[in-house]
């Protein structure tokens, strides 16, 4: 048996299993960001210590929410919780639990789990993409994480879409992640008139000035209704408008929300197409909270956009499928990593 640990920005999960896609115990804890890394370590020491005493695992695997150095067992940085800079996680596990440990980036751990036990099972080359508050990626070849220069690869969320995206913040993640979707919707609500003219320009070209004026009034009225719907969903506070709210509004027929999701799918589809063109993966597994939106609003248009941008000879050589392992995917990957510790 092994101990698998997920360290995220909002939650911690600890599981016991054989590293074969099954669990015999699972514990979930909420992160208190103000307590920093030390607060998380205290939580892990208490609950992890109880699981170690109860199940006697032989090694620990960790999926960390940030860049890591797997060879050194070091967490390089967290973008959500302070205090993790260059933290020797594997050494900490040896000291606290008296067990050897493997440290992986959480997305790489999830990719490993989906490739071995989930939607990528049976495929040689698996590209994993998670779309949540951010966008992460992982590439698994022959059931092993591809690390490139040593710190992982396939960080698809950090691709910059287009030659004009020359700043570090101009990324696929900034446009197609959960917070990117929310930000795009907030922007639309702040600029309704220009979008009314845009929808008019894309409409029928026939008719005289009176028909043009009528269509413009109708478009502005519809925009106002859709905008009011989104404002109502967040109780009038646009800062609280979330990707989940946008997705639900889109499912309910809100055209502003549908447009925002369509653009996010176009950006992400472009990114996946670039990755497929480079590595020719057999299957792309898509997970994360945003991917749980209605298939007609996310996965279906995503597939269309990938087909639009991918290298044409690769058409029909890949699948794009939803992840299967749910919220415990990182724990499963951490357990699989622990099973390789010697």
Protein Blocks (a to p, Z undefined) as FASTA:
>chain_A
ZZdddddfkbccddddehnopafbdcdddddfknommlmmmmmmmmmmmmmmmnopabdc
dddebdddfknopafbdckbghiaopafklmmmmmnopacddddfklmmmmmmmmmmmmg
oiabdcdddddfbccddddeehiacekjonaghilklpcedjklmcfklcfklmmmmklm
mmmmmmmmmmmmlmmmmmmmmmcfedcfklmmmmmmmmmmmmmmmmmmmmmmnnopaklp
cfklmmmmmmnopaklmmmmmmmmmmmmmmmmmmmmmnopabdcdedjklmpcfklmmmm
mmmmmmmmmcfklgopaccdddfklmmlmmmmmmmmmmmpZZ
